[in-house]
Amino acid sequence: MLDYAGARAVAMIVQTGSFEGAARALNVTPSAISQRVRNLEERLGAVLIQRGQPCLATEAGAWLCRHMENVAMLEEALLEHLPGAAGPDGGPRVTLEVATNADSLATWFLPAVATFAKQSDHLLNIAIDDEQHTADWLRQGRVLAAVTSLERPVQGCGVMRLGSQRYRATASPGYMRRHFDDGVTLAALDRAPALRFNQKDDLQQSWVRQVFGQPVGLPCHSLPSTQGFVDACRAGLGWGLNPASLVEDHLASGALVELVPETPLDVPLFWQISRMATERLQGLTTAVIGAAKAALVR
C-alpha cells in the first residue's frame, strides 16, 4: 500500500518548490514533511526529490506526482456524490501539469486554458518546450497532456490532431537589402544570420529544406522568446520563422517582408493526453480542440 501522506508531501514540495511551502500547504511542520519524504524514499528505494532552490521532482518523483494528480481528480469525483467526506477546508486544489510549445502558447493555447480555468477549480502548471520534444515530458511522466508534433501516441496516451501552425520566413526590408540584395539563395542563406529559439529549434532549417531542397550552414542568433522573434526580425537582427498570425499586420504594413513570397511552413500539431485522465479532463481537451480549430490551419 502506498504511503499517501508521504506521496502528498512529495507532490506538494514539487508544487510549491520547497519543504517549507509544502509544510504550510499541508498544515504540518517542515520536519514532518522531511520525515515523510525520507520514509517514502527509503521504502521505495528511490530518490523522489531533487533538493535545491526550487526543489524538483526526479523522474520517479514525477511519476508519483502524476499518480497523485489522478488520485486527487478521483477524490473530487467521489466528493460530488459524497460531499460529507470532504474535510472542513475541502483539501488542496488539484494542479495539472501540461506542456506546450512557446509559439502555441503565444498564439492560441492560452485562450484554451483560460476557457478551461473558468469552468474548473483546477490549477495549471504549463511547461514550455519545443513541439518536437514535449512528447518526452509525457514519456517521462512529467505531464498529463501536451501539445506536440508527434502523431504517434506516446504509450498510455490518446492523440488528437489539432491542425497546423503556419509560419512565415520574415525579415526587415533593411535586412533583406544587406544580406539578400542579389536574391535569397543557398549561398546567401549560408552567411546571413538567422534566429532560432534555442538549440532544439529546427524550424528555420526545415523551411530551407522545404524551399531549396537541402540544408545550409545557417549561422544563428538564439532568442528564446516568441514575441522577441518578431521584434528581432523587425529590428534587423536576423531572419526567422514567425507564426503567421503574429506577423500578418507587419507584412501588410511593410515592416516585415517574406524571404520568398508565399512559402509558408505548416507544422502539424497534436494533443496527447494520458488515458488515465482523458475522461476527467474532457473539458480541457474540448477547450484545446476548440481554440485550435479557430486558430490553426486545417
Sequence and secondary structure as in RCSB ss.txt:
>XXXX:A:sequence
MLDYAGARAVAMIVQTGSFEGAARALNVTPSAISQRVRNLEERLGAVLIQRGQPCLATEAGAWLCRHMENVAMLE
EALLEHLPGAAGPDGGPRVTLEVATNADSLATWFLPAVATFAKQSDHLLNIAIDDEQHTADWLRQGRVLAAVTSL
ERPVQGCGVMRLGSQRYRATASPGYMRRHFDDGVTLAALDRAPALRFNQKDDLQQSWVRQVFGQPVGLPCHSLPS
TQGFVDACRAGLGWGLNPASLVEDHLASGALVELVPETPLDVPLFWQISRMATERLQGLTTAVIGAAKAALVR
>XXXX:A:secstr
   HHHHHHHHHHHHHSSHHHHHHHHTS HHHHHHHHHHHHHHHTS  EE SSS EE HHHHHHHHHHHHHHHHH
HHHHHH GGGS TT     EEEEEE HHHIIIIIHHHHHHHHHH   EEEEEE  TTTHHHHHHTTS SEEEES 
 S  TTEEEEEEEEEEEEEEE HHHHHHH TT   HHHHTTS EEESSTT  HHHHHHHHHHSS     EEE   
HHHHHHHHHHTS BEEEEHHHHHHHHHHTSSEESSTT  EEEEEEEEEETTTTTTTHHHHHHHHHHHHHHSB 
